[in-house]
């Protein structure tokens, strides 16, 4: 009985006849990512930043008063949305975990006294505290702004409103500085979760659903409010015509002509 054998030539022939990948080359592997922030949270974040910036820049100009007031009310409405989303929204967007994270301040201080501080935990504590302070600072800012707009007080109320605005600006700058500093320390863009909602890395999504419909609803509500504010503005407020030609309030222009 003879053993069957395979010649080198037949082996080479078999190898050459093996099917090749489609397209003649292997597609590069895509780096895995995880979704950590949903669309409503990202939309809130950027609308909040836009409205506060616009309101702060327009605060000293009577010419832009309608814009200032509208953006200020929008900030208040966004805060209400964030509180509701933080109470009834998905788990990763809720405010409870943020508050519980601050409970780690005591153990961290214990580690600091023992000479074993967890600096990465300290970074997380600082970022969480900055975000919560931002949300809290909206309350005195918008309440004093509403009272000022309703003429409930004199100059002292306007000064309180300006002080609240400056305090919130300080919180905003602290937040930006922390994001920039942590990005340098960790070698990755810490603003990425608020840009696309995803970060590099394998594992399950923390935000299982994107909830894009809620983000669209939030944006639609803001745009609708702006439209109503513009449509229902009193006759002596800014109009499109005065914006385009660079003039002041319509009443001011009439006085100049006289």
C-alpha positions as CSV (number, residue, x, y, z in Angstrom):
1,X,0.0,0.0,0.0
2,X,1.5,3.4,-1.0
3,X,0.9,6.7,0.8
4,X,-0.5,9.5,-1.3
5,X,1.6,12.7,-1.5
6,X,1.1,16.2,-2.8
7,X,3.8,17.7,-4.9
8,X,5.1,21.3,-4.3
9,X,3.8,22.3,-7.7
10,X,0.2,21.2,-6.9
11,X,0.4,23.0,-3.5
12,X,1.4,26.2,-5.2
13,X,-1.4,25.8,-7.7
14,X,-3.9,25.3,-5.0
15,X,-2.7,28.4,-3.2
16,X,-2.8,30.5,-6.3
17,X,-6.4,29.4,-7.0
18,X,-7.7,30.6,-3.5
19,X,-10.3,33.3,-3.8
20,X,-8.9,36.9,-3.4
21,X,-10.7,39.6,-1.4
22,X,-13.1,41.7,-3.3
23,X,-11.5,44.7,-4.9
24,X,-8.1,43.1,-4.7
25,X,-7.2,44.6,-1.3
26,X,-8.3,44.3,2.3
27,X,-10.2,47.3,3.6
28,X,-8.6,49.1,6.6
29,X,-10.2,48.3,9.9
30,X,-12.3,51.1,11.4
31,X,-11.3,52.1,14.9
32,X,-14.2,51.3,17.4
33,X,-16.1,54.1,19.0
34,X,-18.7,54.4,21.7
35,X,-21.6,56.8,21.9
36,X,-21.5,58.6,25.3
37,X,-23.7,61.6,24.7
38,X,-27.1,61.7,23.0
39,X,-28.3,64.3,20.6
40,X,-30.6,66.3,22.9
41,X,-27.8,66.8,25.4
42,X,-25.4,68.0,22.7
43,X,-28.1,70.3,21.2
44,X,-28.8,71.8,24.6
45,X,-25.0,72.3,25.2
46,X,-24.4,74.3,22.0
47,X,-27.7,76.3,22.2
48,X,-26.9,77.2,25.8
49,X,-23.4,78.4,24.8
50,X,-24.7,80.3,21.8
51,X,-27.5,82.0,23.8
52,X,-25.3,83.0,26.7
53,X,-22.6,84.4,24.5
54,X,-25.1,86.4,22.4
55,X,-26.9,87.7,25.5
56,X,-23.6,88.7,27.2
57,X,-22.3,90.5,24.1
58,X,-25.6,92.4,23.6
59,X,-26.1,93.4,27.2
60,X,-24.7,96.9,27.0
61,X,-26.5,98.0,23.9
62,X,-30.1,99.3,23.8
63,X,-30.0,98.8,20.0
64,X,-29.8,95.0,20.7
65,X,-32.2,94.9,23.6
66,X,-34.7,92.6,21.9
67,X,-31.9,90.2,21.1
68,X,-30.6,90.3,24.6
69,X,-33.9,89.7,26.3
70,X,-34.9,86.9,23.8
71,X,-31.6,85.0,24.3
72,X,-31.9,85.5,28.1
73,X,-35.4,83.9,28.2
74,X,-34.1,81.1,25.9
75,X,-31.3,80.3,28.4
76,X,-34.0,80.0,31.1
77,X,-36.0,77.7,28.9
78,X,-33.0,75.6,28.1
79,X,-32.3,75.2,31.9
80,X,-35.9,73.9,32.4
81,X,-35.3,71.4,29.5
82,X,-32.0,70.2,31.0
83,X,-33.6,69.7,34.4
84,X,-36.5,67.7,32.9
85,X,-34.1,65.7,30.7
86,X,-31.9,65.1,33.7
87,X,-34.8,63.7,35.7
88,X,-36.8,61.7,33.1
89,X,-34.2,61.2,30.3
90,X,-31.9,58.3,29.7
91,X,-29.5,57.2,32.4
92,X,-26.4,58.7,31.0
93,X,-28.1,62.2,30.8
94,X,-29.5,62.2,34.3
95,X,-28.3,64.6,36.9
96,X,-28.3,62.1,39.7
97,X,-25.0,60.4,38.7
98,X,-23.4,63.8,38.6
99,X,-24.5,64.6,42.1
100,X,-23.3,61.2,43.3
101,X,-20.0,61.8,41.7
102,X,-19.5,64.8,43.9
103,X,-20.0,62.5,46.9
104,X,-16.5,61.2,46.1
105,X,-15.0,64.5,47.3
106,X,-14.7,63.2,50.9
107,X,-12.8,60.0,50.0
108,X,-10.6,62.0,47.7
109,X,-9.7,64.4,50.5
110,X,-8.9,61.4,52.7
111,X,-6.5,60.1,50.1
112,X,-4.9,63.5,49.8
113,X,-4.3,63.7,53.6
114,X,-2.7,60.2,53.4
115,X,-0.5,61.3,50.5
116,X,-2.2,59.1,47.9
117,X,-4.5,61.5,46.0
118,X,-6.3,60.2,42.9
119,X,-5.6,63.0,40.4
120,X,-7.7,61.5,37.7
121,X,-10.7,61.5,40.1
122,X,-9.9,65.1,41.0
123,X,-10.2,66.0,37.3
124,X,-13.6,64.4,37.1
125,X,-14.7,66.1,40.3
126,X,-13.6,69.5,39.0
127,X,-15.4,69.0,35.6
128,X,-18.6,67.9,37.3
129,X,-18.6,70.8,39.8
130,X,-18.0,73.3,36.9
131,X,-21.0,71.9,35.0
132,X,-23.3,72.0,38.0
133,X,-22.2,75.5,38.9
134,X,-23.0,76.6,35.4
135,X,-26.5,75.3,35.7
136,X,-27.0,76.8,39.1
137,X,-25.7,80.2,38.0
138,X,-28.5,80.5,35.5
139,X,-31.1,80.9,38.2
140,X,-30.0,84.2,39.7
141,X,-29.0,85.4,36.2
142,X,-32.4,84.9,34.6
143,X,-34.5,85.9,37.6
144,X,-32.6,89.2,38.0
145,X,-32.9,89.7,34.2
146,X,-36.6,89.2,34.2
147,X,-37.0,91.6,37.2
148,X,-34.9,94.2,35.4
149,X,-36.9,93.8,32.1
150,X,-40.1,94.2,34.1
151,X,-38.8,97.4,35.8
152,X,-39.2,95.9,39.3
153,X,-36.2,97.7,40.7
154,X,-33.7,100.4,40.1
155,X,-30.0,100.5,39.3
156,X,-29.3,98.1,42.2
157,X,-31.2,95.3,40.4
158,X,-29.3,96.0,37.2
159,X,-26.0,95.7,39.1
160,X,-27.1,92.4,40.6
161,X,-27.9,91.2,37.1
162,X,-24.5,92.3,35.8
163,X,-22.8,90.6,38.7
164,X,-24.7,87.4,38.0
165,X,-23.7,87.6,34.4
166,X,-20.0,88.1,35.2
167,X,-20.1,85.2,37.7
168,X,-21.6,83.0,35.0
169,X,-19.0,84.1,32.5
170,X,-16.3,83.1,35.0
171,X,-17.9,79.6,35.3
172,X,-17.9,79.4,31.5
173,X,-14.3,80.3,31.2
174,X,-13.4,77.8,34.0
175,X,-15.3,75.1,32.1
176,X,-13.4,75.9,28.9
177,X,-10.1,75.9,30.7
178,X,-10.8,72.6,32.3
179,X,-11.7,71.0,29.0
180,X,-8.6,72.4,27.3
181,X,-6.3,71.4,30.3
182,X,-7.7,67.8,30.4
183,X,-7.3,67.5,26.7
184,X,-3.6,68.3,27.0
185,X,-3.1,66.0,30.1
186,X,-4.9,63.0,28.6
187,X,-3.8,63.5,25.0
188,X,-7.3,63.4,23.6
189,X,-10.0,66.0,22.8
190,X,-12.3,66.1,25.8
191,X,-14.8,68.1,23.9
192,X,-15.4,65.2,21.5
193,X,-18.5,63.9,23.4
194,X,-20.2,67.3,22.7
195,X,-19.2,67.3,19.1
196,X,-20.2,64.0,17.6
197,X,-21.4,62.2,20.8
198,X,-18.8,59.4,20.3
199,X,-15.4,58.7,21.7
200,X,-12.7,56.2,20.6
201,X,-12.7,52.9,22.3
202,X,-14.3,49.5,22.3
203,X,-17.2,48.6,24.5
204,X,-21.0,49.2,24.7
205,X,-22.5,52.6,24.1
206,X,-23.3,54.5,27.3
207,X,-26.0,56.3,25.3
208,X,-27.9,53.4,23.8
209,X,-30.2,55.6,21.7
210,X,-29.4,58.9,20.1
211,X,-32.9,60.4,20.6
212,X,-32.5,62.6,17.5
213,X,-36.2,63.3,17.5
214,X,-35.9,65.1,20.9
215,X,-33.0,67.2,19.6
216,X,-35.1,68.3,16.6
217,X,-38.0,69.1,19.0
218,X,-35.8,71.2,21.2
219,X,-34.4,73.1,18.3
220,X,-37.8,73.6,16.8
221,X,-39.1,75.0,20.1
222,X,-36.3,77.5,20.4
223,X,-36.7,78.7,16.8
224,X,-40.4,79.0,17.3
225,X,-39.9,81.1,20.4
226,X,-37.5,83.4,18.6
227,X,-40.0,83.8,15.8
228,X,-42.8,84.7,18.2
229,X,-40.6,87.2,20.0
230,X,-39.7,88.9,16.7
231,X,-43.3,88.9,15.5
232,X,-44.9,90.2,18.8
233,X,-42.2,92.8,19.4
234,X,-43.5,96.3,20.2
235,X,-43.4,98.9,17.4
236,X,-40.5,100.8,19.0
237,X,-38.3,97.7,19.2
238,X,-35.8,96.7,16.6
239,X,-37.1,95.8,13.1
240,X,-35.4,94.1,10.2
241,X,-35.2,97.4,8.4
242,X,-33.3,99.1,11.2
243,X,-30.9,96.2,11.4
244,X,-30.2,96.2,7.7
245,X,-29.6,99.9,7.4
246,X,-27.7,100.2,10.7
247,X,-30.1,102.7,12.2
248,X,-31.3,102.9,15.7
249,X,-34.8,102.4,17.1
250,X,-37.5,103.7,14.8
251,X,-38.5,106.4,17.4
252,X,-34.9,107.6,17.5
253,X,-34.8,108.0,13.8
254,X,-38.0,110.1,13.8
255,X,-36.5,112.3,16.5
256,X,-33.4,112.8,14.4
257,X,-35.4,113.9,11.4
258,X,-37.2,116.5,13.6
